[in-house]
Amino acid sequence: MRSGKSAAGALLLILSASPAFGAGMGMGMSTPPPTQTPGRLQPGADTELDRRREHLHAELLALRDEGLKLRKADGGTLTRDHRAYLQKKLDRLNAEARTLQ
């Protein structure tokens, strides 16, 4: 079932993306880092928004792990029920992520 593998692959790709890849990560070696970190009062200051983002990221990683375990248990392709279950959880996390923007 190709669409199941594509959906599972897309889910894994999305879930493996890290919010840690931000400003400065793609800069050249001779480019100085940004002088101010957006969304923070001071560089390194831990804000409520940062904690919520880290929590969301941890939940996404847990969902990815759960999806991998379910796929393995399903013999390599997620069942329709497991795919719907994972999608429902992902939709909830996406809704939460939209509140962080």
Backbone bond lengths (Angstrom), bond angles and torsions (degrees), N, CA, C in turn:
res aa  C-N    CA-C-N  psi(-1)  N-CA   C-N-CA  omega(-1)  CA-C   N-CA-C  phi
1 M - - - 1.444 - - 1.519 108.96 -
2 R 1.287 117.10 97.01 1.443 122.68 -172.86 1.526 113.17 -63.92
3 S 1.309 118.09 -41.29 1.462 119.37 -177.67 1.522 111.56 -64.37
4 G 1.327 117.93 -33.03 1.459 121.07 177.22 1.517 111.48 -65.07
5 K 1.335 115.69 -41.90 1.457 119.54 178.36 1.520 110.54 -68.06
6 S 1.337 117.07 -38.49 1.460 120.21 179.19 1.514 110.62 -65.66
7 A 1.331 116.91 -43.21 1.466 120.53 179.48 1.521 110.25 -64.63
8 A 1.327 116.74 -42.83 1.461 120.17 179.35 1.524 110.12 -65.46
9 G 1.322 116.75 -41.13 1.465 120.34 178.46 1.512 111.92 -63.99
10 A 1.334 116.52 -41.84 1.465 120.48 178.32 1.517 110.39 -64.72
11 L 1.329 116.73 -40.94 1.458 120.91 178.29 1.521 110.24 -61.21
12 L 1.324 116.86 -44.95 1.459 120.29 -179.45 1.519 111.40 -65.21
13 L 1.326 117.08 -38.63 1.456 120.53 178.93 1.517 110.53 -64.98
14 I 1.319 116.45 -45.02 1.461 120.73 179.90 1.519 110.37 -64.01
15 L 1.320 116.22 -43.73 1.456 120.01 -176.33 1.518 112.91 -71.13
16 S 1.317 117.40 -24.10 1.456 118.88 -178.47 1.521 112.37 -84.64
17 A 1.337 117.16 -10.73 1.460 120.07 178.67 1.523 109.09 -65.85
18 S 1.293 115.88 133.75 1.459 120.23 -176.51 1.516 111.20 -105.60
19 P 1.347 117.49 132.52 1.454 118.89 175.76 1.522 111.73 -69.83
20 A 1.338 116.93 -7.53 1.455 119.96 178.42 1.523 111.55 -69.48
21 F 1.340 117.78 -19.09 1.457 120.87 178.04 1.516 107.37 -79.68
22 G 1.288 116.52 96.20 1.461 120.61 -174.44 1.506 111.04 -134.53
23 A 1.301 114.86 -151.71 1.457 121.49 -177.95 1.520 109.73 -57.49
24 G 1.295 116.21 132.41 1.441 121.17 176.43 1.518 114.09 96.67
25 M 1.322 117.85 -22.89 1.459 119.95 -176.59 1.526 111.55 -69.27
26 G 1.321 117.64 -34.89 1.446 119.97 -177.18 1.517 113.10 -99.25
27 M 1.309 117.52 12.36 1.456 121.09 -176.47 1.527 110.17 -79.42
28 G 1.322 114.53 154.28 1.449 119.90 177.13 1.519 111.16 -70.91
29 M 1.317 116.34 164.21 1.461 120.40 -177.59 1.522 112.24 -62.87
30 S 1.335 117.71 -33.27 1.459 119.65 -176.53 1.524 112.81 -88.86
31 T 1.313 117.85 -0.12 1.456 121.42 -179.15 1.521 109.66 -89.50
32 P 1.327 117.69 127.13 1.462 118.95 179.54 1.529 110.86 -69.57
33 P 1.311 117.35 152.22 1.466 120.22 178.56 1.525 110.52 -68.61
34 P 1.325 117.48 159.06 1.458 119.59 177.49 1.524 110.47 -60.05
35 T 1.321 116.32 147.93 1.460 119.97 -177.32 1.520 112.50 -80.08
36 Q 1.325 117.18 -21.36 1.456 120.01 -179.80 1.520 109.28 -136.31
37 T 1.310 116.42 138.33 1.453 121.46 177.29 1.517 108.03 -87.74
38 P 1.347 118.68 117.89 1.461 120.11 -179.30 1.523 111.95 -58.61
39 G 1.329 116.49 140.17 1.449 121.28 176.94 1.518 114.65 84.24
40 R 1.310 117.45 3.43 1.467 120.36 179.74 1.522 109.52 -125.37
41 L 1.325 115.38 144.86 1.457 119.82 176.55 1.519 110.43 -73.58
42 Q 1.313 116.22 -41.34 1.455 122.26 177.43 1.522 107.86 -135.26
43 P 1.322 117.46 143.77 1.459 117.45 175.22 1.530 109.58 -57.39
44 G 1.323 115.67 131.51 1.452 120.64 179.91 1.514 114.60 90.08
45 A 1.337 117.46 -10.83 1.462 119.77 179.38 1.525 109.52 -70.65
46 D 1.318 115.48 134.52 1.462 120.75 -179.40 1.524 108.51 -90.71
47 T 1.310 116.84 115.92 1.455 121.13 -178.86 1.522 109.95 -106.96
48 E 1.313 115.87 163.99 1.467 121.09 176.68 1.520 110.39 -58.18
49 L 1.331 117.09 -39.92 1.458 121.18 179.17 1.524 110.89 -61.64
50 D 1.321 116.48 -42.44 1.470 120.23 177.67 1.523 111.08 -61.05
51 R 1.323 116.39 -43.26 1.465 119.97 -179.92 1.523 110.79 -64.33
52 R 1.331 117.06 -40.10 1.467 120.12 178.81 1.525 110.82 -65.86
53 R 1.340 116.95 -39.45 1.470 120.29 178.30 1.526 111.14 -65.34
54 E 1.321 116.44 -42.07 1.466 119.88 178.83 1.528 110.67 -64.39
55 H 1.324 116.78 -40.04 1.463 120.90 177.76 1.529 110.21 -63.05
56 L 1.325 116.30 -44.75 1.464 120.82 179.29 1.527 110.47 -61.86
57 H 1.318 116.41 -42.76 1.462 120.47 179.13 1.528 110.68 -61.51
58 A 1.328 116.55 -42.29 1.470 120.27 178.01 1.530 110.74 -62.82
59 E 1.327 117.04 -39.45 1.469 120.04 178.37 1.525 111.21 -66.47
60 L 1.331 117.00 -37.45 1.466 120.07 177.55 1.528 110.97 -65.01
61 L 1.319 116.21 -42.10 1.467 119.44 177.84 1.527 110.86 -63.88
62 A 1.325 117.03 -39.65 1.466 120.55 177.82 1.527 110.48 -64.54
63 L 1.334 116.95 -38.86 1.465 120.43 177.94 1.526 110.69 -65.21
64 R 1.323 116.33 -39.81 1.464 119.58 176.85 1.526 110.44 -60.60
65 D 1.331 116.48 -46.86 1.468 120.11 178.71 1.524 111.23 -60.71
66 E 1.331 116.16 -42.38 1.461 119.88 178.50 1.529 110.67 -62.60
67 G 1.333 116.37 -41.11 1.463 120.46 178.23 1.516 112.24 -62.93
68 L 1.326 116.44 -40.59 1.465 119.98 178.16 1.526 111.35 -64.55
69 K 1.328 116.48 -41.40 1.471 120.05 178.74 1.527 110.79 -65.28
70 L 1.326 116.53 -42.93 1.464 119.70 179.06 1.526 111.14 -63.87
71 R 1.335 116.23 -41.98 1.464 119.58 179.50 1.523 110.92 -61.95
72 K 1.330 116.23 -41.97 1.464 119.89 178.32 1.531 110.18 -63.83
73 A 1.337 116.28 -43.83 1.466 120.42 179.54 1.527 111.54 -64.75
74 D 1.330 116.67 -28.88 1.467 121.63 -179.56 1.528 112.29 -85.91
75 G 1.317 117.94 5.62 1.458 120.82 176.92 1.518 114.05 84.18
76 G 1.320 118.05 23.38 1.463 121.21 175.64 1.515 114.60 105.22
77 T 1.305 118.30 -15.62 1.468 122.45 178.05 1.524 108.15 -134.07
78 L 1.320 116.27 127.36 1.462 119.94 179.63 1.525 111.27 -61.87
79 T 1.319 115.66 140.40 1.462 119.31 173.28 1.523 108.30 -72.55
80 R 1.311 116.20 162.97 1.465 121.11 179.15 1.537 110.38 -58.20
81 D 1.329 116.52 -41.83 1.467 120.34 -179.86 1.527 111.85 -65.34
82 H 1.326 116.86 -43.03 1.463 119.75 179.47 1.528 111.12 -67.43
83 R 1.327 116.60 -38.87 1.465 120.40 177.97 1.533 109.84 -62.22
84 A 1.335 117.26 -43.86 1.469 121.37 178.99 1.528 110.73 -65.27
85 Y 1.322 116.29 -39.59 1.464 121.74 178.49 1.532 110.52 -60.97
86 L 1.334 116.42 -48.40 1.465 120.70 179.50 1.527 111.28 -65.29
87 Q 1.336 116.85 -39.47 1.461 120.23 -179.80 1.525 110.82 -64.00
88 K 1.328 116.78 -39.48 1.467 120.80 179.01 1.526 110.31 -62.29
89 K 1.333 116.48 -43.42 1.462 120.24 178.04 1.530 111.04 -65.91
90 L 1.339 116.77 -40.02 1.457 120.54 178.67 1.527 110.71 -65.54
91 D 1.317 117.49 -40.33 1.465 120.81 177.45 1.528 110.80 -60.23
92 R 1.337 116.70 -41.06 1.462 120.31 178.31 1.531 110.68 -63.26
93 L 1.334 116.79 -42.68 1.462 120.48 179.45 1.527 111.25 -67.50
94 N 1.337 117.36 -37.82 1.464 120.34 176.79 1.522 111.03 -63.88
95 A 1.332 117.10 -39.83 1.465 120.57 177.42 1.526 110.17 -62.70
96 E 1.320 116.08 -40.37 1.465 120.09 177.27 1.527 110.62 -64.96
97 A 1.332 116.85 -40.43 1.468 120.85 -179.66 1.524 111.26 -63.56
98 R 1.331 117.26 -35.85 1.469 119.86 179.23 1.525 111.54 -63.62
99 T 1.323 118.02 -27.04 1.465 120.20 178.52 1.524 111.53 -74.55
100 L 1.314 117.41 -14.90 1.464 121.35 -178.46 1.522 112.86 -87.60
101 Q 1.312 117.41 -8.25 1.467 120.09 -175.24 1.493 112.12 -89.16
